[in-house]
Amino acid sequence: MNEQNKIELEIIALSHSITQSQSYAVVLGEKNGSRRLPIVIGGFEAQAIAIAIEEIEPTRPLTHDLMKNILTEFNIELKEVIISDLINGVFYARLVCEHEGQLHHIDSRTSDAIALAARFKCPIFTFESVMDTAGIEIEEGELSDVEPPSIIGSEEKEPPLYTAKSIDELKTMLNEAIEQEDYEKAARIRDEINKRSTN
């Protein structure tokens, strides 16, 4: 595969998958471009990505946090993630790691690769062939409507009325949600706190 055809992507949003009710979709956007790459992932994987992009600190390291800690401890740097192929409807990815000056390519599930990229804050790439097959073109006027990185959908029928709570109550609820490892709820509470701090 020609490395010159690499396209850099960024995490645009996480949402419930329209086609699969028990799944989520992570939406990657072309940097300096209008194409989007939606990838269906599981709920646990969506949570792992959401925790990283919302910068929520779990009380104990989750699987991807543990992986990051191990790589860091052994001086292995995750340089980039490449979504390399789309075969029979399945995305394939690899981690490009550097250790003692040597680059190593490691096969990975795409959702795990994205979750690690969010933790290491390393770039995510794909190839033109993948974007041609699975990318979605967004019209210029629609770009401003793209949701920021967060869980868009929720399994709750009624969103909690966080607006009626004080900042102190919200902070208490945030700590409780993190202790209970309900990171989707924690993300929503933190969004409400951040919304008030910017007003």
N, C-alpha and C positions, 0 to 999 in steps of 0.2 A: 504494500500500500504506500502511495506517495505521501510522505510526511508534509510536503508543501501544500497539500490539499486540506490540511487540518483547519477546522473552524472552531473558534473558541465559543463556549457556551457559558451561561450563568443561570442559576436557579431563579426562576420567575415566580413560581407558585406551587402549592400543593393543594389538590382538590379531590373530592370524591370522584371516582371514575363513573362516567355516565353509562358505560357498557357493562361494567361489572360491579354490582352493588356492594360487595364486601371488600372492594379494592379502592386504592387511591391512584391518582396520577400525579407524577412530578412533572412540571412543565419547565423545560429548559429553553432559554432564549438565545438566539444568535447575537453575540456582542456586535454592536454597530450594524445590525441587520434587523430585518422584520420577520424572519422565520422562527417558528417555535417547534420544539420537539417534545411531544407528550409521551410519557412512558408510564404504563400501568405497573404499580407496585403494591405490595401488601400493606396492611395496617401497621404492623410492627416496624417495617422499613420506613414508612411515612413518618412515624413517630420519631424514629432515630434521626431522620433528616430535619424534622421540625425542631427538635431539641437543639441541634447544632446551629441552625440559622436564627433561632430565637435567642441563642446564647443562654439557655437555661442550664444551671448547674445541678445535676442530679446528686442526691445524697451519697450514692455509691456509683462507681463507674459502670455504665452499661457496656454492652458487647463492643460497640464501635469506639467508645472511650477507652476501654481496656486495650483494644488493638492499637489505638494511637499511642497509649502509654508504653506499650511494649516496643513499638517501632522507635519511639523517641529514646527510650532507655538504651537501646542498642545502636543508637546513632544512625538510624535508617530514616531518610527523608522521603516523604511522598512528594515527588516533583510535579506530577500531573496525572490526570485520569483521562483515558481515551475510550470513548464509546466507539468501538471499532467495526462492529458488524451488526446487521439485522438479517437473521436467517430463520425462515419459516415463522416469522412474526415474533421472534425472540431477539432481544438486544443482547449483545456481548460487549464486555468491557475489560479493560486491563489497567492495572496500577503500574505506573512507571516510578520505581523507587531508586534512590541512590544510596549506596553504602560503600564507604572507603573509595570513592571516586569511580565506582562501577555502577552502571545503570542496569536494573533488572526489571523485566516485564512480567507481571503476575496476573494470571487470569482471575477475574472477579465477576460476581453478579453485579449488574449495573446499579441496583439500588444500594448495595454495600459500598461500591466505588464512590457513588455520589455522597453517601453519608460520611465517608472518610474524607472526601475532598472538602466538604463543608467544615469539618473539624480542623484540617490542616490549612484551610484557606488557600488551596492550590487550584490552578486552572483546570477546567474540564473541556475536553476537545471531542469533536467527532470529525467524520470525513464527509466530503461533498456527496459521496454515493449514498450515505445514510440519510442525509438531509433531503436528497432528491427523492428517496423512497418514502420516508416517514415524516418529513418536515411539513409544517402548515404555514402558509403565507398569511401574515397579518397586514391588513391595510394600514396605511400611515395614520389615518385618523383614529384607528383603534388602539394604537400603542399606549395612549395615555390611560386606557381603561383596564390595562393589565394589573391584576392584584399584586401587592407587594408579597415578598416571601412570607407565607404563613399558611396555616391550615385554613382553607376557604370553607370547605364543607364541615358539617358536624353531624354526629349521629343523634345529638339531642334535638328533640322536636321544638322545644322552646329555649332560646338562649337565656342564660341566667341574667337577672336584672342587676348587673354590676354597676350600672349608672346610679343606682340608689344608695350605693355603699360609699363610705368615706375612704380617703386614701389609706388611713390606718387599718380599716377593716379589710381593704383590698390586699394590703401587704400581709396581713395575718392569713387571709385566704390563700394567697400565693404560696406562703411557706407551707401551709397544710397540704396544698395540692402537690407540691414538690416532694414532701415527706411521703405522701401516698402514691408517688410516682405516676400521678395523673398529669402528664406533661401537656396534653392538649388543653386541658382546663387551665393549667398554669400559663400557657401561652396567651390564652384569651384574657386572663386577668391582667397579665403584664401589658398587653395591648391597651387595655383600658387605663392603666396607670400611666403609660407613656403618652396616651392621647391627652390626658389631663395636664401632664407636665409641659406639653407643647402649646397648650391654650393660654 
